[in-house]
Amino acid sequence: MLLFFTPYLVARPQSPSQLFLTPQPSTPWDGCEFEKFKPSWSDGQIVEIVAMIALFGFLNRWNDTLATPLEDEALALGEKYLAPHGWDAGRHLRSV
């Protein structure tokens, strides 16, 4: 697999740590490091980044709540690459 990193991507600031907290702080913008994004991304791009974080956070919670079974390919990849690092499918295994 070829990974393509431009100087633009390598030099980007770290993502704001406050966005990943659960539950969110009562004033979610307090302490967020959005200013670190400004040299590399426009306001519109920052909104898209935050939207993607929110979307995947929602999907993770949805799938975890419903114990959505993993597809065979996703399960095989998880067992191959993630299981050596402590991952297991848990309640997302398909029942037979």
C-alpha positions as CSV (number, residue, x, y, z in Angstrom):
1,M,0.0,0.0,0.0
2,L,1.4,3.4,-1.0
3,L,0.7,6.2,1.4
4,F,0.9,9.7,-0.1
5,F,1.8,12.5,2.3
6,T,2.3,15.9,1.0
7,P,4.3,18.5,3.0
8,Y,0.9,20.2,3.5
9,L,-0.4,17.1,5.3
10,V,2.8,16.3,7.3
11,A,3.0,19.9,8.6
12,R,-0.6,20.0,9.7
13,P,-1.4,20.6,13.4
14,Q,-2.7,17.9,15.7
15,S,-6.4,17.6,15.9
16,P,-8.2,19.4,18.8
17,S,-8.3,16.9,21.7
18,Q,-11.5,18.3,23.1
19,L,-13.5,17.1,20.1
20,F,-12.9,13.5,21.1
21,L,-14.1,13.8,24.7
22,T,-17.2,11.9,25.8
23,P,-19.4,13.5,27.1
24,Q,-18.6,16.8,25.4
25,P,-17.8,19.7,27.8
26,S,-20.8,22.0,28.4
27,T,-19.1,24.6,26.3
28,P,-17.4,22.5,23.6
29,W,-15.5,25.4,22.1
30,D,-13.6,26.2,25.4
31,G,-10.2,24.7,25.2
32,C,-10.4,23.5,21.6
33,E,-7.4,24.3,19.5
34,F,-9.0,25.4,16.3
35,E,-6.5,28.2,15.9
36,K,-3.9,25.5,15.2
37,F,-6.0,24.5,12.1
38,K,-6.1,28.0,10.7
39,P,-2.7,28.0,9.0
40,S,-3.4,24.8,7.1
41,W,-7.1,24.7,6.5
42,S,-9.9,27.2,5.7
43,D,-13.0,27.6,7.9
44,G,-15.0,25.4,5.5
45,Q,-12.4,22.6,5.7
46,I,-12.4,22.8,9.5
47,V,-16.2,22.4,9.5
48,E,-15.8,19.3,7.3
49,I,-13.2,17.8,9.6
50,V,-15.5,18.4,12.6
51,A,-18.4,17.0,10.7
52,M,-16.5,13.8,9.9
53,I,-15.5,13.4,13.5
54,A,-19.1,13.8,14.5
55,L,-20.4,11.4,11.9
56,F,-18.0,8.6,12.8
57,G,-18.7,9.2,16.5
58,F,-22.4,8.8,15.7
59,L,-21.9,5.7,13.6
60,N,-19.7,4.1,16.3
61,R,-22.3,4.7,18.9
62,W,-25.1,3.5,16.6
63,N,-23.3,0.3,15.7
64,D,-22.2,-0.4,19.3
65,T,-25.7,0.2,20.7
66,L,-27.3,-2.2,18.1
67,A,-24.4,-4.6,18.2
68,T,-24.3,-4.5,14.4
69,P,-22.7,-7.7,13.1
70,L,-19.5,-7.2,11.1
71,E,-19.2,-8.3,7.5
72,D,-16.9,-11.2,6.8
73,E,-14.3,-9.1,5.1
74,A,-14.2,-6.5,7.9
75,L,-14.0,-9.2,10.5
76,A,-11.1,-10.9,8.7
77,L,-9.2,-7.6,8.4
78,G,-9.9,-6.8,12.1
79,E,-8.6,-10.3,13.1
80,K,-5.5,-10.0,10.9
81,Y,-4.4,-6.4,11.7
82,L,-6.2,-5.4,14.9
83,A,-6.4,-8.5,17.1
84,P,-2.6,-8.6,17.7
85,H,-3.1,-5.2,19.4
86,G,-5.9,-6.3,21.6
87,W,-9.0,-5.9,19.4
88,D,-11.8,-8.4,19.4
89,A,-15.2,-8.3,17.6
90,G,-17.1,-8.9,20.9
91,R,-20.8,-8.6,20.4
92,H,-20.4,-7.7,16.7
93,L,-19.7,-11.3,15.7
94,R,-22.4,-12.8,13.5
95,S,-24.6,-15.4,15.1
96,V,-24.8,-18.6,13.2
